[in-house]
Amino acid sequence: MFGDDGWCRSCGMPLREQRGSLVLRTKGLANVSGAWVPNWRFDAICLDGALAQAVADRFAVSLMPVEWRGTAPVEGAAQIVVSSTAEPWFYPDELRRVTSARHGVTGRRCDGCDRWRWMPVAAAALPRPRVDASPEGQDVVASPEWFGDGWNSFREIAFRRSLAEVIAGAAPKDLAIAEFA
């Protein structure tokens, strides 16, 4: 996704925006129809071929083909490639309050890449973003803030409501729309 040198070897955070395909193994993958989130990459949304085409036809998104190790369980699968905004979404003091209340610590700076990662909190516990999370011309954007613990890292993602409804509607048991507080 980010190239051989695009990951921090200490914490697993990407060091740049995505430039290659998400690679998935078919072993252990149950159902890959509609939309799904890979188990280890919580800020990646994948779509089956038909949904990917429908989304590409209606929305301003970047799609990247999913690369499979093993026989592809679905043809034409694609990942929505989400770029981060430049402007932070959250006030640091508010994130400190919610992460500290949940974990007793706010996060940590990686010894390898020197980047800060907030401890994860549920979407409902996050403070309201301080900036418009849906800049004009984009139907999906990611926060520049990173969250996670160990080798788990992710950004918060905001979808234009009409796109969120299409994706969540394709996987109602797995995906749900969460409003910003």
N, C-alpha and C positions, 0 to 999 in steps of 0.2 A: 504494500500500500504506500509506504513512504520511502522505499528503497533501502538497500542494505545499511546505509549510513544515516538513515532518516529516523532512527529510534535511539533513545538514550539506553545504553546498556546497563545502567544502574537502576532505573525506575520503570522503564518501558514506555515512557511518554513519547509521542511523536515530536520530532524536532522541527517539522515543517508541515505545510499543507500536503494532503494526499496527492500522489502523482501516478499511482499504479493501481491495478485491480486488487480487490480484497480476494484472498485465496481461502477457500473453504474445503475441508475434507468432507466427503459424503458419509464416512463411517459415523454412526450414531445420530445422524440427522433424520428426524422423524418426518416432519411435514414441512415442505418448503413451497407451499402454494400461497398465493396472495402476497402477504407481506410478513417479514420476520426480522428479528434482531439477532445477529450472531451472539452466541453465549458469552464470548469474551470481549466483544467490542460493542459496548452499550450505546455508543453514539453513531452507530451505523445502521441504516435501514435498508433492507434488501427487498426486492420486488420480483415476482415471477415475470416471465416474458410478456404476457398479456397486460398485466398491471403496469409494467415499466413503459410499454408503448402508450397506454392510455394516459399515464402521468406525463410523459414527454410531450404528448399532443396538446395537453391542457395547461401545463404549468411551466414556469421558468425555473427549471432545475438542471443540474448537471448529473448525468448518469454514467456509470462506469460498469462494464461487464464484470460479472462475478467469475472468477477463475476457479475451477473445480479440480481437486485431487481425487481421482476416481471417476466413475461414470456420473455425469451430471444428472441429478434427479429431476431437473426442470430445465427446459430450453429457454434461452434468452434472458436468464436472470441478470438483474442489474442492481447495483448499489447506488443510492443517492449520495453524491459527493457533496459534503456540506462545508462551506468556507466559514471561518471565524470572522466576526466583525472586529474592527480595530479598537473601537470604544468598549471599555469594560461595561458589563451589564449590571454589576452589583456594587454597592458601596462596601468597601472592605470591613468597616465597623459592623455592618449588619451581618455579613458572612461570618465574622468572628463570633458574634453573639450566637447564631444558630448552630455553627459547627462545634463550638465549645460546649454549648448546652447539650448537644447530642453525644459528643465523643470525649469531652473533657480536654481536648486539644483542638486547635483550629486547622492544622495541616502540617506540612513540612516542606522544606526546601531540599531538593535532590543534591546529594554530594557530587554526582556525576555531571549533570547539565545545569545546575544552579537555578532550576525553575521551581516555582511555587505550585503546590497542588493542595487544594482545600480538601478536607475530609468530606466524604459523601454525605448528603442529606436528601431526604425524600423531596420530591418536587413540591409537595404541599407545604413543606417547612421552609422553602427558599424565600428570601425576601423578594418583593416585587422588583423587577429589573428597573434600573434608573434610566435606561435609554429605550428607544423604540427598537424592539427585537425583530422587526420585519422591515428592513430598509426597502425603499421603492425599487422595483425591478427584480427582487428576489423573493421566492416563495418559501425558502427555508434557509436559515442561518444558524450558526453556532456561536456560543459565547467564547470569548478569548480566555475566560477563566477555566482552569482544569480542576477536576475533582477526582477523588479516588484514594485507594490505599493499596500498598504492595505494588503488584504489577498491573492492577486495575486502574485505568485512567479513562476519563470521559469528559465531554463538554456538555453543557445544557444546549438543547436544540429547540428552536422555535419554528413552527410551520404556520404558513397562512392557513386560516381555519378551513377553507374549502379543500386544500390539499390534505390537511390532517384528517378530515372526514373521509376522504377517499381511501387513505392508507389504513386508518383504524377500522373502517368498514370492511376491508379485505381480510382483517385478522382480529375480529372482535373478542376472541378469547385471550389474545396475547397483547394487544395494544389498546390503549385508551387515551382519550384526549384529556389533558390536564391544563386547566387555565392557570395563568399567572395570578398569584394572590393579589 
